[in-house]
Amino acid sequence: MIIKVENLVKSYGDVRALQGVSFDVEDKEIFGLLGPNGAGKTTLIEILCGLRAFDEGSVNIMDIDVAGHPSKAKGLMGFCPQETLIYDLLNVRENLVFAASLHSLSKKKFKERISFVSEFLGLEEVMKKRVKELSGGLKRRVSLAASIIHNPPLIILDEPTVGFDPNARREFWGLVRRLHQEGKTILISTHYMEEADELCDRVAIIDKGKIVALDEPSILKKTQGGKSSIHIRVKGSQAEDAKKLLTEFNPTLIDDELQISVKDPWEILTHVSKMLSSERILTEKIEVVEPTLEDVFVNLTGRKLKEGEEA
């Protein structure tokens, strides 16, 4: 067991940010905390990292009590927060030297680690550049390099791809997977449901300071995500005609797209297509849409992830 959290409570005045949170993270697992901004994710991570005190409960990192031995626990983890850990006026190498000094790495060990992280994260050509000259994606790589320079077994990433475009986000996902292949245990907080779905072995959905569901993404979608559906977009102005034709399946028309929710859409997909074709109703799209983690969140909380975010 790498992380063990039991009945964690944290309040800010009259506001309870965490309300009895409990979960475990297994060795070499990618574990996700999925929830909107304001759900308690960052508070929880700051507590895990020994950066914030808590009111009740317990937190252990590899059997070390974080409250009782914070320095010892911190040495076992690498923390990459939303804001970069690095200094704009220093070059990349100088930033990594500073990060290494915080962990008292020997010269030999530092040389080994800086060689590894620069190659691993693709920083070899920018080591002498000042951070302020780098792109946002490269800055995040340097921040990640600084957080893992001491080769910790546990890596904690707090909203690591906020502000990234889709391509940069997927590129960063590749780095996370490579770290996992190196044997690291990774905890990642995110409000991007596709990020949690793509990366995580297990996901804890957190809302208003409580974990409302915890399991593998596939199981959460199967048990809490609702039914799969067939989505149909027809050509021209035939949407109402198609809806009447498919009355037996109780379709709904949303934004010019018909949706049919059924237990097993694959069983009727061909039949639905033939019915439309027989009446010369042409389709631009007909596809099966499986439940997502967004659907899980909606079913559990009654609102979408983005609706739960703070301004």
C-alpha positions, -999 to 999 in steps of 0.1 A, spaced: 0 0 0 15 33 -11 -12 57 2 -37 51 29 -62 78 38 -88 72 65 -118 94 75 -100 126 65 -117 159 76 -107 194 68 -127 226 75 -121 263 67 -142 280 92 -178 269 87 -170 253 53 -160 216 53 -137 211 24 -132 173 31 -159 152 48 -146 119 59 -125 110 29 -111 74 28 -92 56 0 -61 35 -7 -36 37 -36 -18 5 -45 18 1 -56 25 10 -92 -11 22 -98 -22 53 -116 -50 66 -93 -72 95 -103 -91 121 -83 -119 133 -106 -141 162 -97 -149 198 -104 -129 228 -91 -139 234 -55 -146 197 -49 -117 193 -24 -90 178 -47 -63 204 -41 -69 205 -4 -66 167 -3 -34 167 -23 -18 195 -1 -26 173 29 -10 143 13 21 163 6 23 176 41 16 211 31 -16 216 50 -28 204 84 -61 185 87 -87 183 115 -95 146 118 -84 112 103 -51 98 92 -28 99 61 0 74 56 26 73 27 43 39 25 34 33 62 48 67 73 24 90 92 24 123 73 13 143 103 39 128 126 68 126 101 62 150 73 98 154 62 103 117 59 70 113 39 79 142 16 111 125 6 91 96 -9 71 117 -33 75 141 -61 48 168 -62 40 187 -94 14 214 -87 -8 233 -110 16 263 -109 51 255 -120 78 249 -94 105 266 -115 121 301 -117 118 321 -149 151 338 -146 171 306 -141 179 283 -170 166 247 -170 198 232 -156 200 257 -128 164 250 -118 172 212 -116 204 219 -96 183 238 -71 156 211 -69 183 185 -64 198 205 -36 165 203 -17 169 166 -15 207 166 -7 216 146 -38 253 138 -41 272 151 -72 273 116 -86 236 110 -80 227 144 -94 246 137 -126 229 104 -130 194 119 -124 198 150 -145 210 129 -174 180 106 -170 153 133 -166 167 155 -194 166 126 -218 134 111 -205 115 144 -207 131 156 -239 149 186 -223 184 180 -236 183 209 -261 169 235 -237 191 229 -206 209 262 -210 178 282 -219 161 305 -193 127 292 -184 110 324 -194 120 316 -230 102 283 -230 67 273 -242 40 264 -217 44 227 -225 82 228 -220 78 247 -187 55 219 -175 81 193 -185 108 212 -166 85 214 -135 79 177 -138 116 171 -141 122 191 -109 96 171 -90 111 137 -99 148 147 -98 152 127 -66 137 95 -81 107 92 -58 85 61 -58 53 82 -57 45 110 -81 15 134 -74 2 156 -102 -24 183 -94 -43 193 -125 -12 188 -147 -28 197 -181 -49 227 -172 -45 252 -201 -31 227 -225 -46 222 -260 -57 187 -269 -24 177 -286 -3 190 -257 -26 172 -232 -21 139 -250 16 144 -252 17 149 -215 -4 117 -210 24 99 -229 49 111 -203 27 99 -174 24 65 -190 62 63 -194 67 72 -158 43 44 -149 63 20 -170 93 30 -150 76 15 -120 62 47 -104 30 50 -85 11 80 -97 -18 100 -82 -34 125 -105 -61 150 -98 -82 163 -128 -115 177 -138 -111 163 -173 -131 131 -175 -113 119 -206 -80 123 -188 -91 101 -159 -106 76 -183 -74 74 -205 -48 72 -177 -62 58 -145 -64 22 -133 -89 34 -107 -108 67 -102 -123 83 -71 -150 107 -80 -150 135 -55 -178 161 -50 -183 187 -22 -156 171 -1 -169 135 -3 -159 105 -25 -191 95 -41 -177 66 -62 -144 47 -65 -136 19 -90 -120 12 -123 -133 36 -150 -149 8 -170 -168 -5 -140 -180 30 -130 -193 35 -165 -210 2 -166 -226 4 -132 -232 41 -128 -231 56 -163 -266 47 -174 -275 31 -207 -257 33 -240 -274 51 -268 -277 53 -306 -271 88 -320 -286 95 -354 -283 127 -375 -303 126 -407 -298 148 -438 -321 177 -446 -353 183 -427 -362 147 -421 -355 145 -383 -392 146 -373 -400 120 -399 -373 97 -386 -385 103 -350 -421 92 -360 -407 61 -378 -387 50 -348 -415 56 -322 -412 21 -309 -377 29 -296 -389 61 -278 -363 84 -294 -356 119 -282 -346 148 -305 -317 169 -291 -300 196 -312 -312 180 -345 -299 146 -334 -320 116 -325 -310 96 -295 -322 61 -286 -313 48 -251 -314 10 -248 -297 -17 -228 -279 -32 -258 -279 -8 -288 -258 -31 -309 -287 -55 -311 -310 -30 -328 -284 -8 -347 -287 -27 -380 -325 -28 -377 -328 9 -371 -305 16 -400 -326 -6 -423 -359 11 -412 -345 45 -421 -331 33 -454 -364 17 -463 -382 50 -460 -354 68 -479 -343 87 -449 -306 94 -454 -283 96 -424 -252 117 -419 -243 98 -388 -255 67 -369 -234 55 -341 -234 39 -307 -223 62 -278 -212 44 -246 -215 60 -212 -187 83 -201 -173 93 -167 -192 126 -172 -224 105 -173 -213 88 -141 -208 122 -124 -242 134 -137 -260 103 -124 -243 106 -90 -246 143 -84 -274 155 -107 -252 180 -126 -223 181 -150 -187 184 -140 -184 219 -154 -215 231 -136 -198 222 -103 -168 244 -110 -162 276 -92 -159 308 -112 
